């Protein structure tokens, strides 16, 4: 992916669990990442978690760069096997997604929306992706608003082992409509 926006160029590369662990550790333990649920993680915990993801056939992590500088994390997963197994009836072409924007002392207006837009562009670039599925914490109102702004439609609350989540879907058509683009 390479997306040029009014705030710069966003790209992704595969995450290297060992090389990127220290950076990720700082991100996931930051108070702004409370909904990531890794506040008390040690560096070794982060390495272990992302090595587990790297070894998983149906879960992939990518480091997002803003003008070449690490700025966000993107995870793509198959909800038939990861995160949502048994919690809803997956359809062919469903792709699960997580994203985390790095904490910063100098926020850029519109950055988080640019990131989620670029992530969805990346996911929908695969012609087999028909619908993106997310399951954020029900209490994460900021991400619910952001999700809806890019085309996600909340479906229902679900109970996951670690949280009560808001299951939401976004089709390619809903994403394009939210962007004001005709299909």
C-alpha positions as CSV (number, residue, x, y, z in Angstrom):
1,X,0.0,0.0,0.0
2,X,1.1,3.5,-0.7
3,X,-1.5,6.2,-0.2
4,X,-0.7,9.9,-0.7
5,X,-3.0,12.1,1.4
6,X,-3.1,15.8,2.2
7,X,-1.0,14.9,5.3
8,X,1.7,12.8,3.5
9,X,2.3,9.3,2.3
10,X,1.1,6.3,4.2
11,X,2.7,2.9,3.4
12,X,2.7,-0.5,5.2
13,X,5.3,-3.2,5.5
14,X,5.2,-6.6,7.2
15,X,5.8,-6.3,10.9
16,X,9.1,-7.8,12.2
17,X,8.1,-9.1,15.7
18,X,11.7,-8.8,17.0
19,X,12.9,-5.7,15.3
20,X,9.7,-3.8,15.9
21,X,8.8,-5.0,19.4
22,X,10.4,-2.1,21.3
23,X,8.5,0.4,19.2
24,X,5.2,-1.5,19.5
25,X,5.8,-1.9,23.3
26,X,5.9,1.8,23.7
27,X,2.7,2.2,21.6
28,X,0.6,-0.5,23.2
29,X,1.5,0.4,26.8
30,X,0.8,4.1,26.3
31,X,-2.4,5.3,28.2
32,X,-3.9,6.4,24.9
33,X,-3.9,2.7,23.8
34,X,-6.0,1.4,26.8
35,X,-8.5,-0.3,24.4
36,X,-5.6,-2.4,23.0
37,X,-5.5,-4.1,26.4
38,X,-1.8,-4.4,26.7
39,X,-1.2,-1.7,29.3
40,X,0.9,-3.9,31.6
41,X,2.7,-5.9,28.9
42,X,6.4,-6.3,29.1
43,X,8.6,-6.1,26.1
44,X,8.8,-9.9,26.0
45,X,5.0,-10.1,26.0
46,X,4.8,-7.9,23.0
47,X,7.5,-10.0,21.2
48,X,5.7,-13.2,22.0
49,X,2.3,-11.9,20.9
50,X,3.6,-10.6,17.5
51,X,5.7,-13.7,17.0
52,X,2.5,-15.7,17.5
53,X,0.7,-13.5,15.0
54,X,3.6,-13.9,12.5
55,X,3.4,-17.6,12.7
56,X,-0.4,-17.7,12.3
57,X,-1.7,-18.7,8.9
58,X,-4.9,-16.5,9.3
59,X,-3.5,-13.4,11.1
60,X,-1.0,-10.8,9.8
61,X,0.5,-7.7,11.3
62,X,1.9,-4.7,9.3
63,X,3.7,-1.6,10.5
64,X,2.3,1.6,9.0
65,X,4.6,4.4,8.0
66,X,3.9,8.1,7.6
67,X,6.4,9.6,5.1
68,X,8.7,6.6,6.0
69,X,8.4,7.0,9.8
70,X,6.6,4.3,11.9
71,X,3.2,5.7,12.8
72,X,0.5,3.0,13.0
73,X,-0.1,-0.7,13.3
74,X,-2.5,-2.7,11.1
75,X,-3.7,-6.2,11.6
76,X,-5.6,-8.3,9.1
77,X,-7.3,-11.6,10.1
78,X,-9.7,-14.2,8.9
79,X,-12.6,-14.0,11.3
80,X,-13.5,-17.7,10.6
81,X,-10.3,-18.7,12.5
82,X,-9.3,-15.6,14.6
83,X,-11.0,-13.3,17.1
84,X,-14.6,-14.0,16.0
85,X,-14.8,-17.8,15.7
86,X,-18.3,-18.8,16.7
87,X,-19.5,-15.3,17.5
88,X,-21.2,-14.5,14.2
89,X,-21.8,-16.3,10.9
90,X,-18.9,-15.2,8.6
91,X,-19.6,-14.7,4.9
92,X,-17.2,-15.4,2.0
93,X,-14.9,-12.4,1.6
94,X,-15.1,-11.3,5.2
95,X,-11.8,-9.8,6.5
96,X,-11.2,-8.8,10.1
97,X,-9.1,-5.7,10.9
98,X,-7.5,-3.9,13.9
99,X,-5.5,-0.7,13.7
100,X,-3.6,1.4,16.2
101,X,-2.3,4.9,15.7
102,X,1.0,5.6,17.5
103,X,0.8,8.0,20.4
104,X,2.3,11.4,19.7
105,X,2.9,14.8,21.3
106,X,2.2,16.5,18.0
107,X,-1.1,15.2,16.6
108,X,-1.9,16.0,13.0
109,X,-5.6,16.9,12.4
110,X,-7.3,14.2,10.3
111,X,-4.4,11.7,10.7
112,X,-6.4,8.9,12.3
113,X,-9.1,9.1,9.7
114,X,-6.5,9.1,6.9
115,X,-5.0,6.0,8.5
116,X,-8.3,4.0,8.7
117,X,-9.1,5.1,5.2
118,X,-5.7,3.9,3.9
119,X,-6.1,0.6,5.8
120,X,-9.5,0.0,4.2
121,X,-8.1,0.9,0.8
122,X,-5.4,-1.7,1.4
123,X,-8.0,-4.4,2.5
124,X,-10.4,-3.7,-0.4
125,X,-7.5,-3.7,-2.9
126,X,-7.8,-7.5,-2.6
127,X,-10.7,-8.4,-5.0
128,X,-11.6,-11.3,-2.7
129,X,-12.4,-8.8,0.2
130,X,-16.2,-8.2,0.2
131,X,-16.7,-7.0,3.7
132,X,-14.4,-5.7,6.5
133,X,-15.4,-6.8,10.1
134,X,-14.4,-5.0,13.3
135,X,-15.1,-5.7,16.9
136,X,-14.0,-2.7,19.1
137,X,-14.8,-2.4,22.7
138,X,-18.4,-1.0,23.3
139,X,-16.9,1.8,25.4
140,X,-14.6,3.1,22.6
141,X,-16.9,5.8,21.4
142,X,-14.2,7.6,19.4
143,X,-13.5,4.6,17.3
144,X,-17.2,3.9,16.8
145,X,-17.6,7.4,15.3
146,X,-14.5,7.0,13.2
147,X,-15.7,3.6,11.9
148,X,-19.1,5.0,11.0
149,X,-17.5,7.9,9.2
150,X,-15.7,5.5,6.8
151,X,-18.8,3.3,6.2
152,X,-19.0,0.8,9.0
153,X,-22.5,-0.2,10.2
154,X,-22.9,-1.4,13.7
155,X,-24.8,-4.7,13.9
156,X,-24.9,-5.9,17.5
157,X,-22.9,-6.2,20.7
158,X,-21.1,-9.5,21.2
159,X,-19.4,-11.0,24.3
160,X,-15.7,-11.8,23.7
161,X,-13.6,-13.4,26.4
162,X,-11.7,-10.2,27.0
163,X,-14.4,-7.5,26.3
164,X,-17.9,-6.6,25.3
165,X,-17.5,-5.6,21.6
166,X,-19.6,-3.8,19.0
167,X,-19.6,-6.0,15.9
168,X,-19.6,-3.8,12.8
169,X,-19.3,-4.4,9.0
170,X,-18.2,-2.3,6.1
171,X,-18.8,-3.4,2.5
172,X,-16.8,-2.0,-0.4
173,X,-19.9,-0.1,-1.5
174,X,-20.4,1.4,2.0
175,X,-16.7,2.5,2.1
176,X,-16.9,4.1,-1.3
177,X,-20.2,5.9,-0.5
178,X,-18.7,7.2,2.8
179,X,-15.8,8.6,0.7
180,X,-18.3,10.1,-1.9
181,X,-17.0,7.8,-4.6
182,X,-19.3,6.1,-7.1
183,X,-18.8,2.3,-7.4
